[in-house]
């Protein structure tokens, strides 16, 4: 099983640093992972659901340390790259053709 896509949405918060979704083998997505800044540095929190008693239960999680390390390396690698690149510039607006009224005015002035 290979992670084929990682999408990171940075968040400006003291502890929560980003929301993440990952795709396995271009056919299975897991959403709502989080990059958290904890006492020992950054780590990846698995998607979880709040129970009636107020505790949280993971919905999806790795079954061994090797897979956990693989997930964290991939996700934190993409997160650090994105943070180092700085905030994403807003998408450029497409160039608009002058309105027919403005074009007619320019044509009559020449």
Backbone as ProteinMPNN parsed JSONL, in Angstrom:
{"seq_chain_A": "XXXXXXXXXXXXXXXXXXXXXXXXXXXXXXXXXXXXXXXXXXXXXXXXXXXXXXXXXXXXXXXXXXXXXXXXXXXXXXXXXXXXXXXXXXXXXXXXXXXXXXXXXXXXXX", "coords_chain_A": {"N_chain_A": [[0.86, -1.176, 0.0], [0.593, 2.134, -0.924], [1.048, 5.621, -0.373], [-0.368, 7.841, -2.492], [-1.15, 10.441, -2.852], [-1.144, 13.512, -1.1], [-2.899, 15.928, 0.577], [-2.696, 19.038, 2.021], [-4.048, 21.336, 4.24], [-3.23, 24.186, 5.584], [-3.553, 25.594, 8.896], [-3.994, 28.382, 10.972], [-3.227, 28.165, 13.979], [-2.521, 27.673, 17.47], [-1.956, 24.992, 18.378], [-3.185, 23.137, 16.522], [-2.108, 22.595, 13.326], [-2.616, 21.88, 10.67], [-5.086, 20.506, 8.417], [-5.472, 17.348, 6.888], [-5.677, 15.23, 4.004], [-5.3, 11.982, 2.652], [-4.415, 9.811, -0.047], [-4.549, 6.442, -0.903], [-2.894, 4.266, -3.067], [-4.065, 5.463, -5.324], [-6.804, 5.042, -5.082], [-8.202, 4.99, -2.65], [-9.341, 7.066, -0.15], [-8.48, 8.858, 2.82], [-9.669, 11.088, 5.098], [-9.579, 14.041, 7.218], [-7.312, 13.835, 8.857], [-4.912, 15.264, 11.082], [-2.356, 17.714, 11.513], [-0.552, 18.225, 14.318], [0.874, 20.361, 16.792], [2.634, 19.283, 19.345], [3.929, 18.661, 22.73], [6.341, 17.373, 22.144], [6.945, 18.162, 19.616], [5.958, 18.186, 16.113], [3.226, 16.069, 15.14], [1.134, 13.517, 13.645], [-2.302, 13.325, 13.84], [-4.825, 10.932, 13.928], [-7.971, 10.466, 12.119], [-10.899, 10.928, 14.055], [-13.735, 10.146, 16.19], [-16.081, 11.678, 18.297], [-17.209, 10.329, 21.303], [-20.189, 9.567, 23.258], [-19.48, 9.834, 25.928], [-17.614, 11.828, 25.885], [-15.011, 11.169, 25.237], [-12.571, 10.395, 22.663], [-12.506, 8.326, 19.77], [-10.447, 6.668, 17.528], [-11.124, 6.568, 14.051], [-9.879, 5.591, 11.813], [-6.725, 4.088, 11.637], [-3.154, 3.351, 11.748], [-1.943, -0.033, 11.925], [0.5, -0.821, 12.85], [3.822, 0.198, 13.98], [5.569, 0.692, 11.862], [3.926, 1.419, 9.692], [2.749, 3.696, 10.801], [4.995, 5.379, 11.038], [5.64, 5.659, 8.309], [3.323, 7.034, 7.368], [3.521, 9.425, 8.901], [6.021, 10.45, 8.033], [5.545, 10.956, 5.27], [3.306, 12.733, 5.366], [4.157, 14.834, 7.125], [6.375, 15.636, 5.708], [5.274, 16.749, 3.334], [3.742, 18.755, 4.548], [5.768, 20.376, 5.763], [7.17, 21.21, 3.48], [5.196, 22.732, 2.223], [4.739, 24.741, 4.114], [7.251, 25.938, 4.16], [7.304, 26.997, 1.62], [5.663, 29.105, 1.876], [2.656, 31.16, 2.199], [0.065, 30.283, -0.031], [-0.393, 31.914, -3.106], [-3.27, 33.757, -4.079], [-5.428, 32.438, -6.625], [-4.833, 33.595, -9.94], [-6.865, 35.946, -11.584], [-8.671, 35.435, -14.58], [-7.745, 37.169, -17.569], [-9.801, 39.771, -18.633], [-11.774, 40.477, -21.445], [-12.251, 43.674, -22.915], [-15.337, 45.359, -22.269], [-18.069, 45.513, -24.614], [-19.058, 48.087, -24.793], [-16.935, 49.654, -23.793], [-15.027, 49.032, -25.716], [-16.246, 50.082, -28.017], [-16.239, 52.778, -27.369], [-13.486, 53.306, -27.226], [-12.838, 52.849, -29.901], [-14.183, 54.913, -31.194], [-12.828, 57.093, -30.371], [-10.428, 57.242, -31.701]], "CA_chain_A": [[0.0, 0.0, 0.0], [1.413, 3.328, -1.068], [0.348, 6.903, -0.376], [-0.161, 8.416, -3.817], [-1.459, 11.871, -2.831], [-1.311, 14.131, 0.219], [-3.397, 17.308, 0.497], [-2.529, 19.704, 3.309], [-4.691, 22.638, 4.361], [-2.676, 24.794, 6.802], [-4.444, 26.306, 9.805], [-3.225, 29.278, 11.832], [-3.656, 27.902, 15.353], [-1.37, 27.366, 18.323], [-1.661, 23.557, 18.375], [-3.598, 22.548, 15.246], [-1.331, 23.244, 12.267], [-3.165, 21.613, 9.34], [-5.954, 19.37, 8.129], [-4.819, 16.565, 5.832], [-6.309, 14.044, 3.424], [-4.324, 11.166, 1.944], [-4.969, 8.827, -0.97], [-3.759, 5.22, -1.016], [-2.937, 3.549, -4.352], [-4.953, 6.202, -6.227], [-8.177, 4.507, -5.084], [-8.856, 5.005, -1.339], [-8.997, 8.315, 0.526], [-8.729, 9.025, 4.25], [-9.7, 12.531, 5.369], [-9.65, 14.518, 8.61], [-6.104, 13.695, 9.657], [-4.502, 16.591, 11.513], [-0.986, 17.933, 11.965], [-0.655, 18.853, 15.644], [2.13, 20.695, 17.451], [2.554, 18.824, 20.724], [5.1, 18.945, 23.571], [7.557, 16.802, 21.559], [7.033, 18.588, 18.219], [4.819, 17.886, 15.234], [2.803, 14.684, 14.934], [-0.099, 13.362, 12.872], [-3.433, 12.78, 14.585], [-5.721, 10.176, 13.052], [-9.37, 10.896, 12.189], [-11.562, 10.327, 15.214], [-15.137, 10.468, 16.419], [-16.345, 11.927, 19.711], [-18.209, 9.431, 21.898], [-21.147, 10.201, 24.166], [-18.843, 10.146, 27.215], [-16.66, 12.919, 25.691], [-13.714, 10.678, 24.772], [-12.464, 10.257, 21.213], [-12.126, 7.003, 19.266], [-9.939, 6.737, 16.159], [-11.937, 5.926, 13.021], [-8.9, 4.881, 10.985], [-5.384, 4.239, 12.217], [-2.224, 2.294, 11.347], [-1.92, -1.176, 12.841], [1.846, -1.064, 13.376], [4.685, 1.381, 14.021], [6.158, 0.92, 10.546], [2.946, 2.178, 8.902], [2.616, 5.021, 11.434], [6.169, 6.159, 10.636], [5.474, 5.952, 6.891], [2.312, 8.088, 7.282], [4.046, 10.678, 9.451], [7.082, 10.965, 7.162], [4.937, 11.497, 4.052], [2.445, 13.879, 5.675], [4.951, 15.944, 7.66], [7.226, 16.104, 4.617], [4.465, 17.645, 2.5], [3.395, 19.911, 5.38], [6.949, 21.241, 5.907], [7.412, 21.802, 2.16], [4.171, 23.736, 1.968], [4.97, 25.856, 5.035], [8.476, 26.597, 3.711], [6.992, 27.729, 0.392], [4.893, 30.292, 2.24], [1.226, 31.091, 1.88], [-0.238, 30.17, -1.457], [-0.958, 33.124, -3.693], [-4.613, 33.494, -4.595], [-5.374, 32.173, -8.063], [-4.943, 34.789, -10.773], [-8.125, 36.068, -12.303], [-8.422, 35.439, -16.027], [-7.827, 38.492, -18.199], [-11.126, 39.968, -19.203], [-11.843, 41.295, -22.658], [-13.006, 44.902, -22.614], [-16.762, 45.258, -22.602], [-18.345, 46.044, -25.957], [-19.246, 49.518, -24.647], [-15.612, 50.26, -23.689], [-14.367, 48.868, -27.015], [-16.865, 51.014, -28.939], [-15.793, 54.109, -26.986], [-12.093, 53.431, -27.649], [-12.829, 52.894, -31.367], [-14.689, 56.196, -31.686], [-11.914, 58.165, -29.978], [-9.194, 57.16, -32.468]], "C_chain_A": [[0.9, 1.231, 0.0], [0.543, 4.576, -1.015], [0.669, 7.57, -1.704], [-0.516, 9.896, -3.893], [-1.647, 12.321, -1.393], [-1.773, 15.558, -0.013], [-3.366, 17.901, 1.893], [-3.206, 21.062, 3.252], [-4.201, 23.26, 5.665], [-3.729, 25.579, 7.582], [-3.571, 27.168, 10.706], [-3.734, 29.165, 13.261], [-2.433, 27.507, 16.172], [-0.986, 25.888, 18.262], [-1.997, 22.884, 17.045], [-2.907, 23.304, 14.126], [-1.893, 23.001, 10.869], [-4.166, 20.47, 9.378], [-5.355, 18.669, 6.924], [-5.768, 15.495, 5.305], [-5.234, 13.313, 2.635], [-5.057, 10.166, 1.061], [-4.006, 7.649, -1.038], [-3.982, 4.606, -2.392], [-3.922, 4.155, -5.349], [-6.394, 5.689, -6.209], [-8.874, 4.541, -3.73], [-8.393, 6.24, -0.583], [-9.326, 8.237, 2.014], [-8.614, 10.52, 4.523], [-9.686, 12.787, 6.867], [-8.474, 14.096, 9.477], [-5.696, 15.108, 10.035], [-3.012, 16.599, 11.831], [-1.109, 18.761, 13.233], [0.744, 19.187, 16.137], [1.97, 20.352, 18.931], [3.823, 19.146, 21.492], [6.415, 18.424, 22.978], [7.719, 17.19, 20.088], [5.797, 18.205, 17.435], [4.517, 16.397, 15.202], [1.493, 14.679, 14.163], [-1.143, 12.685, 13.744], [-4.384, 12.122, 13.599], [-7.157, 10.712, 13.149], [-10.075, 10.183, 13.338], [-12.992, 10.832, 15.333], [-15.329, 10.647, 17.922], [-17.457, 11.005, 20.193], [-19.127, 10.201, 22.835], [-20.51, 10.608, 25.492], [-17.769, 11.236, 27.093], [-15.27, 12.476, 25.243], [-13.742, 10.544, 23.248], [-11.974, 8.871, 20.853], [-11.656, 7.169, 17.831], [-10.861, 5.975, 15.214], [-11.047, 5.07, 12.129], [-7.532, 5.117, 11.612], [-4.485, 3.107, 11.742], [-2.199, 1.181, 12.392], [-0.529, -1.488, 13.385], [2.69, 0.207, 13.281], [5.294, 1.707, 12.666], [5.206, 1.761, 9.678], [2.758, 3.577, 9.48], [3.778, 5.915, 11.016], [6.066, 6.581, 9.173], [4.477, 7.102, 6.697], [2.888, 9.428, 7.739], [5.125, 11.271, 8.552], [6.498, 11.623, 5.922], [4.164, 12.784, 4.348], [3.261, 15.063, 6.17], [5.912, 16.485, 6.608], [6.489, 17.097, 3.729], [4.107, 18.907, 3.278], [4.577, 20.885, 5.468], [7.305, 21.919, 4.588], [6.451, 22.956, 1.911], [4.382, 24.961, 2.851], [6.207, 26.644, 4.595], [8.228, 27.441, 2.461], [6.2, 29.0, 0.678], [3.443, 30.148, 1.852], [1.02, 31.075, 0.374], [-0.845, 31.467, -1.941], [-2.363, 32.81, -4.189], [-4.54, 33.27, -6.103], [-5.582, 33.453, -8.857], [-6.29, 34.784, -11.481], [-7.825, 36.064, -13.788], [-8.554, 36.851, -16.575], [-9.188, 38.628, -18.858], [-11.022, 40.828, -20.451], [-12.616, 42.552, -22.315], [-14.459, 44.727, -23.02], [-16.995, 45.888, -23.972], [-18.528, 47.56, -25.907], [-17.897, 50.222, -24.591], [-14.876, 50.156, -25.014], [-14.93, 49.847, -28.029], [-16.387, 52.428, -28.655], [-14.363, 54.335, -27.451], [-12.002, 53.565, -29.167], [-13.279, 54.238, -31.902], [-13.771, 57.347, -31.343], [-10.706, 58.234, -30.887], [-9.245, 57.798, -33.758]], "O_chain_A": [[1.827, 1.354, 0.8], [-0.567, 4.591, -1.547], [1.831, 7.834, -2.01], [-0.217, 10.547, -4.894], [-2.231, 11.611, -0.575], [-1.113, 16.317, -0.723], [-3.934, 17.343, 2.831], [-2.97, 21.846, 2.333], [-4.692, 22.91, 6.738], [-4.661, 26.145, 7.011], [-2.515, 26.721, 11.155], [-4.563, 29.961, 13.702], [-1.429, 27.057, 15.621], [0.192, 25.566, 18.11], [-1.179, 22.141, 16.504], [-3.091, 24.513, 13.984], [-1.681, 23.816, 9.972], [-4.108, 19.592, 10.239], [-4.794, 19.316, 6.039], [-6.56, 14.927, 6.055], [-4.365, 13.935, 2.026], [-6.166, 9.733, 1.373], [-2.8, 7.829, -1.208], [-5.121, 4.444, -2.83], [-4.541, 3.432, -6.129], [-7.129, 5.866, -7.18], [-10.041, 4.157, -3.648], [-7.194, 6.444, -0.393], [-10.319, 7.629, 2.414], [-7.596, 11.142, 4.22], [-9.77, 11.86, 7.673], [-8.607, 14.006, 10.697], [-6.098, 16.061, 9.368], [-2.471, 15.624, 12.352], [-1.687, 19.848, 13.231], [1.685, 18.418, 15.94], [1.265, 21.039, 19.67], [4.704, 19.831, 20.971], [7.482, 18.964, 23.271], [8.546, 16.607, 19.386], [4.736, 17.936, 17.998], [5.424, 15.565, 15.232], [0.826, 15.707, 14.043], [-0.906, 11.619, 14.312], [-4.706, 12.695, 12.557], [-7.518, 11.34, 14.144], [-9.872, 8.99, 13.564], [-13.398, 11.793, 14.68], [-14.808, 9.87, 18.721], [-18.514, 10.911, 19.57], [-18.862, 11.358, 23.163], [-20.923, 11.588, 26.112], [-17.087, 11.542, 28.072], [-14.436, 13.315, 24.906], [-14.806, 10.575, 22.63], [-11.128, 8.304, 21.545], [-12.368, 7.739, 17.004], [-11.323, 4.879, 15.53], [-11.418, 3.962, 11.74], [-7.228, 6.222, 12.062], [-4.967, 2.035, 11.377], [-2.406, 1.419, 13.582], [-0.385, -2.321, 14.28], [2.325, 1.162, 12.596], [5.513, 2.877, 12.353], [5.637, 2.702, 9.012], [2.623, 4.542, 8.729], [3.572, 7.081, 10.676], [6.369, 7.724, 8.832], [4.753, 8.039, 5.948], [2.756, 10.438, 7.048], [5.14, 12.482, 8.331], [6.904, 12.726, 5.556], [4.343, 13.796, 3.671], [3.079, 16.181, 5.688], [6.23, 17.674, 6.617], [7.016, 18.162, 3.409], [4.161, 20.009, 2.732], [4.402, 22.087, 5.268], [7.701, 23.085, 4.582], [6.85, 24.023, 1.445], [4.223, 26.092, 2.392], [6.212, 27.874, 4.65], [8.867, 28.475, 2.268], [6.083, 29.871, -0.185], [3.04, 29.151, 1.253], [1.709, 31.762, -0.38], [-1.703, 32.052, -1.279], [-2.615, 31.706, -4.672], [-3.687, 33.845, -6.778], [-6.405, 34.293, -8.494], [-6.78, 33.742, -11.915], [-6.822, 36.635, -14.215], [-9.376, 37.635, -16.101], [-9.66, 37.723, -19.546], [-10.261, 41.795, -20.49], [-13.543, 42.506, -21.506], [-14.769, 44.035, -23.99], [-16.195, 46.705, -24.428], [-18.194, 48.252, -26.869], [-17.703, 51.25, -25.24], [-14.172, 51.089, -25.403], [-14.175, 50.396, -28.831], [-16.153, 53.2, -29.584], [-14.037, 55.391, -27.995], [-11.169, 54.321, -29.667], [-12.811, 54.67, -32.956], [-13.88, 58.433, -31.911], [-9.994, 59.238, -30.843], [-8.255, 57.789, -34.49]]}, "name": "protein", "num_of_chains": 1, "seq": "XXXXXXXXXXXXXXXXXXXXXXXXXXXXXXXXXXXXXXXXXXXXXXXXXXXXXXXXXXXXXXXXXXXXXXXXXXXXXXXXXXXXXXXXXXXXXXXXXXXXXXXXXXXXXX"}
